[in-house]
């Protein structure tokens, strides 16, 4: 697979810049290519007008590896605009569950919107009236609980024989994994109906779940069985009302990063209630799983982050985890708003970093200098992560990423496959090879949006040789809007 433009593309690019009939210098060609891509990226944030019936994907390159079978489920907003109004933030589109099924060497795609009260109300009004994280509610909105603005659009997890579509400020929605139909909103406990349930729960080896439900400087620590039944819901106080998107765990502890983006006031648009206060620095709150009242708070320099990896604890008690840290939340405050207006404003690069919390003394954050988001690790072990999968190579002429990388912490080396400026790379996931024992022995699976061909593509890599390019690539007949998070269900 090549990431370069084909030779006959030259005349098309020349026409786009008024240079038809003239020989292009390398500089002119690069500038024309950038202009073309700058226009093309909008398809990644366009509306999908309805569900996608199952359709086969066309094999473009390579061959599916033997032993790989299952479904990559992904979630993300895919309907932002209606006749009487639109979402004003990328995080507020209607959730769409995508199912990329890999079986017998072939692949298919289906997608279906989550049937939420928000989507039903907005459809009836033919406007985006229900609001959201960064979008103001409109006339006619009936909002009695957070679930009336719940877009169910961030991630998807498996619970028993069902899927749950997750937001971060409301309830899960149960999804049938075969038909992708919504079977209903999940009330985890009657007395805690509509309580937030973050979109990045953490799993024990036996399938049990830990999660948070945050309201300002208060939170609930959820403990669920592998099937999703509530085992405990423990209220705690947080040191500050920080924006929390993700957290992590070790065998003994819950680790919550408290960044200096803090809720103040009670705006009807949650994002506008948040203020960036870099002078506060960042903090790490460490809770003992066996006694949630036992806690420790450590200080760190100022940073902003969405995502982190699984954590581990050394025999000495030192806690380590990886995080994708930026200097400030400019992507969520500005870039994600501009995208809905059809413009792109570059934001600060997130960098893959390691946070180390000793049993005594000062915690530290050390950057690798590698641009990284959507970090994923093997997830099967309890010790240090040797490899971290991530999106990388942040494009400058348009949003998001164009490469996929695997960082080797032992060698301090990042292996990268760069698709080039005509691809927008989404989150990719790791799945082990059947019977694999060694760390990161398996495959990386995930989609890109081919901006030049206006289509979604699905790729599979050898996880240890991502820089060699995809083992197989399939193409859809449609460009599905860029999504956020997902998981691979084997078999």
N, C-alpha and C positions, 0 to 999 in steps of 0.2 A: 504494500500500500504506500502510496506517495502522498505527501502533503503539499506538493507543488502544483501550480496551475498548469494546465495543458497548453502547448504552444498556440493552438488556435484560439485560446482565450485572450491572447494579446490584442486582437483587433476589437473584441468586445470591450475590453478595458479602455482601449484608446477612444472608442466612441463615447464612453461614459465621461471622458474628460475633454471632449472636443478635439481630439488629436487624430481623427480618422485620416489615414493616408500618410501619416508621419511616422518615421522610425522612432521608437521609444528608447530613451536612455534607461539604464537600470534604475536610476532614481525616479524617473517618470513612471515606470512600470510599477515600482513599489508604491508610489503615491496613489496611482489609479487603483491598484489592488486594495489598498486601505480604504479608499472611498467606496468601492463596491461592497466590501465586508461591512463597513459602517452602516450601509443601507440594509444589508441582508440580515443583520443580527435581530431585527425586530420580529422575525418569524418565531424566535424562541420565546417571545413574550406576547404572542398573539392569542386570540380566543379560539378555543375548540368549541364548536357550536353544539355538539352532541356526542353521545357515546360512540365508541369505535367497536363495531362488530369484529369477532375474531377473523384475522386474515393472516395468510402465510407471509413470512419474510423471505425475500430473495437473497440467496447466497451470493455475495460479491467476491469473496476472497477466502481461500483456505478451506479447512475442514474441521468440523467439530471434534474435540478430543473424545476418545472412548471413555466411557464412564461418567460423562457429564450429562445429567438429566435433572430437570426441575424447573421452577418458575422464579424469575426475578420479579418481585412485586415492588412497585415504586409509587410514590405519592407526590403531589405538588399541585399548586393552583393552575387552572387551565381555562377559566372563564372570568374575565375581569371587567367587561364592558357590556352595557345594555343600553337600550334606546334613551332611557331617562337618567343615565348616570353611569359612572364607572368607579372601580376601585382606584384609589390614589396611592396605593403601596403594593409592591410585588407580593408581599406576604398575605394578601387578602383575597386572592382568587379562589374560586370554588375548587375543593379538593377532587382530584381525578386519580383513581387507582389504575395504574398501568400493569399489565401482566405480560411479560415476555417469557413464553414457554419454550423450553429447549427439550426436544425429545427425538430419539432415533436419528440424530445428526441434523435435524432441521429445527426451525424456530418459527414462532408465530407471535402475534401481538393482538391484544384486546385491551380496551380501556372503558371505564365506566365512572361517571360522577358519583360521589357520595351524596346520598339523599338526606341532606341536613335541613332543619327548619330554616336556616339562613338561605339556602339555595331555593327552597320552595317560596319563601317570602319575596325574595328578589325576583324570581321568575314571574310571580303573580303581579308584581308592581312594574315589571319590565324596567327595573332600575336597581342599582346597588344601594339599597336603603338600609341594610342591616349593619353596615359599618364593619369594623374589625380592628386589628392592631394599629394600623396607620390610616384608616379610612373613617370619616365621620358618618354616623347614621343619618339617614334622610327622612323626609316627611313620610308618615305612615308606618314607620318602624315600630314594632311592638317588642320591646326588649325587657323580659322579666328575669333573665338569668344570663350568665356568660354563654350558655349553649345556644342562645338565640343569635349570637354572632360567630358561632363556632363553624369555621370553614372546613374542619377535618382535613387539612391540606399539607401537613408537615411530614409525617412518617407513617409507616405501616409495620406492624409486628404480628407474629403468630401467637395465638392463644388457643391451645387445644387444636380442634379441627376448624377453627375460624381465624379470620384476620381482624385486627383492630386498626382502624384509621385514627391517627392521633393529631391533635392540635397541641397547644401548650397551656391554654387557659380554660379548658373545659373538659367534657367527658369524651371517652373513646366512642367510636361508632363501629358496630360489628358488621363485617363484610363476609359474604360467602366466597371462598377462594376459587370456586369453579366458575360461577356466573358473574362474580363481582357485584352482585346485588347487595344493597344495604339491608340488613335484617333488623336494625334498630339501634338506638342510642343505649350505651351501657351505663346503668346506674350501679356504681360499685358498692354503695351502701346507702340505704334510704335516707339516713340522717345526714349524709354527706353528698346528697344529689347536687350535681352541677359543680362540684369541687374540682379545681384544676388538676390535671394529670399530665405532666410534661411529656413531650414527644420523644424523649430519649431515655426510656427506662433502662435499668441495668439488670443483668441476669446472673444468677448463681449457676454453677455447673449443673445442678439438678433442675433448672428451669424456673426456679422461684424468682420473683420480681421485686426489686426495690424501685421506688419512684418518689418524686416530689409533687406536691400541689402547693403552689405559692400564691399568696395574696399579700402584697406589700412586704412588711417585715415579719409576717407570720407564714408558716408552712405546715403541711401535713406530710409525714413520712409514710408512704404507702408500702405495705408488705403484702404481696399476692402470691398465691399458689401457682404452680405451673399451668393450671387450667384458667387462672384469672380470678379465682375466689379471694376475697379480702381476708387476710389473716390478722392484720393490724393496721390501724391508721392513727398515728401518734402525732399530736400537735407539738410544734417547737417554735421558739422565737429565733429570728435571724438577727445577727449583729447590725445589719443594715438592709434596706429595701432595694437591693440590687436587682437588675434584670438578670434572670437565670434561664438559660436555654438548655443547658446540659449540665451533668454532674458525673461523678465516677465513683467506683467502689474498689476496695481491696477485700481480702478475705475477712478482715476484722472491722473495717472502717467505711464510712460514707464520707466522700470529699466533695465539698461545695465551694466553688469559686465565687467570690463576691467582688465584682468589679465596680469601679466608681461611676457607673451609669445607674442612677438611683431614682426611684419613684418619689415624686413630691407632688402633692396636690391630688386632685381627683378629676382629671380631664375626661370627657366622654371618649376621647381618642387616646388609648393607653400610651402610645409612643410619645405624645406631647406632654405626658406627665413625667417623662424621664428627663433628667438633667445630667450632663456629663460634668463631673467634678474631679478632675485629675489630681487635685491636691490631696484627695483622700487616700490615694494609692489603692492597690488591690489587696484582697485578703483571701485566705483559705480557711474554711471552717471544716474541722475534722470531728465527726461524730462516731462514737463507739456503737457498733451494731447491737451489741448485747445490752447496752445501757445508753439510750439516746440522750439522756440527761448529762452524760459525760462528754465533754467537748473541749476542743482546743482551737484557738484562733491564731493564725500566723500572718504576718505582714509581708507583702511583696510590692515591687514597683508597679506603677500604673500601666495597665494594658487593657484591651478589650478582646473578648473571644466569644465565639459561638460554641465551638466543639473541642472535645478532648477525647483521649483514648482510655482504655481500661488501665487501671492503676495496679501497682504491685508494692509489696512491703518487704524490705530486706530483713534478714534475721536480726539485725541491730534495731529494727523498728523504723528505719528511714523509709519514707513514702515517696514514690516517684510516679509521675504520669506525664503524658505528652499533651500539648495544647497548641492550637493554631492562633497565635496572638498577633493583634494589630495595635498600632499606637492609639487608635480612637475608633468609635463606632460610626465612621463617616459613610460606610457602605449602607448600613441600615437607615441612617438618618437622611441621607441625600441621594445616593445612587439608586436605591430601590424605589424611591419616590420618582426620580427622573425617568426611570424605565417605563413607568406607566404613562408618562407624557411623550414617550417616543424619543427621548434624548438620553445621551450617555455622559455621565460625569465620572471620571476615574476616581477611585478611592485608594486608601493605603493598603499595601500588600500584607496579608496575613502570613506569618512565618512559623514554621514548625519549630517548637520549643519544648524543652524539658524542664519541668518543675520538680525540685527536690526539697522535701521537708524533713530535716533531721529531727531526731527525738529532742534535741536541745540546740539552741543557737538559731542562726538566721536562715530562713528559707531562701531559695534562689531560683531564678528563671534564666535559662541559657538558650539562646537562639541558635539554630543551625544555619540561619540565613537562607533557608530553602523556602520559597513561596509554596504554601500548602493550605488546602482546605479539605473538608470532608474526610478526616483521618479515620482509617480502619486498621485494626490489627487482627492477628490470627484468632484470638479469643478463646483458644482451647487450653492455654497454660495459665499458671498463676505467678510465674516469674517475670523478669524483665522482657519487654517486647523487643525482639531483635529487628523486626521489619514493620514499617508503617506505610500503608497504602494511602495515597492522597491525590487529589487533583492539583495540578501545578501549571506553571507557565501562564501567568495571568496576562491576558491580551490587553493591549493599550488602546486599540482603536474601537473596542467594543467590550461588552460585559463578560465576566466570568473567565473560564480557563480554556486552554487548548491542548493541555498535556495531562498524562497520567504518570505518576511516579511511585517508586517504592524506595523508601529511605532505609538503609542498612545502618543501624546504630553502632554495630561492632566495627564496621569499616569506615563509618562517617562518610558514606557515599550514597548519592541519590541516582538511581537508575530511572531514566525518563523516556517515554515515547511521546513525541510532540506531533500531534495531528496536523499542525499548521493553522493559519488564520482562518481557513474555511470550515473549521469544526469548532463547535462549542461543546466542551466536555462536561458531563454531569457526574454526580457521585457514582463511584464504582465500588463493588463489594468483593470480598474474598470468600471462596468456598474451598474446603480441603478436598484433595483427591481421595476417593474411597480407599480406606485402609492406611492413609497417610499418618506417619508418626512424627516426622520432622516438622519444625515450624515453617509455615508458609509454603508447604508442599501442596500445591493445588492451582486454582485458577482465579483470575480476576475477571469479573463480568460487569459490563455496564454500557450505557448508551452515550452517543454523541448526537448532536444535531449538525448534519452536513448542510451548512448555510448555502453553499454553491448549488447543491442538488435539491435543496428545500425538502429534506427528508430526515427522519430519525434512523440511526443505524445502531445495531447491537454488536458489541465486540467481546471476544474472549481472548485473554492473554494467559500465558504461562506465568504464574506469579513470581517465579524466581528470575524470569528473563523478560520483564515487561518492555525493556528497551529494544527487544527484537521485533516488536510490533505484534498485532493481533494474530492468533492462530486461525481465527475465523471471523469474518464480518458478514452480517446480514443487513439488508436494507428494507425499510418499510416504504409504503406508497404514500406516506403522509409525514409531515413534520409535527410531532407532538410537542406542545410547549415544554420548556425546561422545567424539570421537577426538582425535588429536594432530596428526600431520603427513602431508602427501601431496604429489602432483605431478600435472601435467596432461600427458597423452600425446596429442599432436595426431593427427588423422586417424582 
